[in-house]
C-alpha cells in the first residue's frame, strides 16, 4: 500500500488548465484528479515519482480566508513566497533541456553544488519558482 506524503504544497494559477498542460510538458508531472468546479474553478493533484502537489485556480473567499488571497505570481508582479524543490532520481540535464524547450525561464543553469547535488532553478509559465536537484555526491570540503 502506497502512503501519501504527510503534507504537500498547493500552487495557485490564473489559468490552471494551461498550467496543468504546461507542467506535464515541461517537467514531466502527471495530472491525477482534475476537478472543474463552478465558474473557472479548477483543482488538480499533479504527481511525480513518490510526490505530489495541489494546483488550483486563484482563490479569494472572505468567508473562508478572511483577508487572505491565494494568487499566482503572475497576479503579483512575479512575487513568490516559496520555492518548490524537486529531487530527481536521474537525468537532471535532460530534464533541464526539456523544461527550457517548453519555455521555462531559466534562472540558474545546471551546476554541481558543494553539498553533493546538481541543481537548476527556473520559473514556470506563471512565475512559480522551481528548484530541481539530483544527488551526485559531496565534493569534499
N, C-alpha and C positions, 0 to 999 in steps of 0.2 A: 504494500500500500504506500503510495506516494503522499507525503505530507506537504502542505503548503507552508511557505515561509511564515514566520511569526508576524512580520509586518512587510508592507510594500509601499512604494511611493505612488502618488497619484499626480498625473500631469494634466493640465488644462489647456485646451486648444480652441482657437476661434473657429477653425474649420476641422473638426475632429475626423470626419470621414476621409478627407485628404491626408491627414496626419497618419491614419492607420495604413493607408496605401503606401505612403512615402516611407514610413518606418519599416515596413516589410521590405521594400525595395532597397533601401539604403543600409539597414542594419541587420536584416535577416530575421527580424522579430515576427512572430506568428500571432495573428489575432485569434483569441479564444472566443469567449462570449462577446457578442456585439448586440447591444440593445439600442434601438432608436425610440425615444420617448416623444412626448408632446412637443410641438414646435420643432426646434432644431436640436433638441436634447439627445446626446449620444453618450453611451457608456461602453467601454471595451476593456477587456483584460488582454494585454499583449504578453506573450511568453517568449523565453529564450533560455535554452538549457534548462536548469532547475529553478529559474527565477521568473518573476512576472512583475508587471506594474499595471496600474489602472490608468486609463486615458478617458477623459471626459470633456464635454463641452464646457466653456466658461460658465461659472456659476455665481449668480447673485440671488440671494434669498434671505431677506432680512428676518423672516420668521425662524429660519434655521441657523443662519450665520451672523445675525446682528449686522454690524457694520463691515464685517469681513467680506471680501470678494475673492473668488478664485479665478485668476486671469492668466492668459498666455503672455509670455514676454512680448509678443507682437503688440499686445494692447498696452504695454508698459514701457515703450521705447527701449526694449531689449533687456529690461531689468530681470535678473534671476535672483532667487534666494537660495538655490541649491544647485548641485551638480548631480547627475545620475552616473554612478560608477558601475561599469560592467566588466566583469572578469571573463576574458575569452580563453577557452581551453587551448586554442591553437590558431594560427593563421591571421595574426593581427595585421600584417602588411597587406594581405589580400582584403581583409575587412575594411581597412583604411581606403584602399583603392575603390572598393565598391561604394563606400559612403561618399567619396569625392565625386565619382561618376554620377551619383544620384543627386548631387548638388549640396551636400553638407558643406557648411562654411568651416573650413579647417582653421583652427586656432593654434594648434601645435602639431607639427608633423610627428610621425612615429619616432620615438627616441628611447634609447636604453637609459633607465634610471638607476641611480646608485643603490636603491633598495631592492633591486632584483626584478624589476618589471620593465617591459617595453610598453609605452603608452602613447596615445594621441588624444587630442581634445578637439571637439567640434560643436557647432550649433546646428540644430535641426531646422526644418523649414519654417518654424515659428520662433526660433531663437532659444529653445531649451538647451542648456549646456550638458554635454555628454563627455565622459572620460572613459575610454576603452583601454584596458590593460591586458597583458599576457605575461605570466611569470616566466622569467628566463634565468633566474639565479642571481644571487647577490654578487656585486662586482668587487668585493673585498674593500676593507676600509683601511 
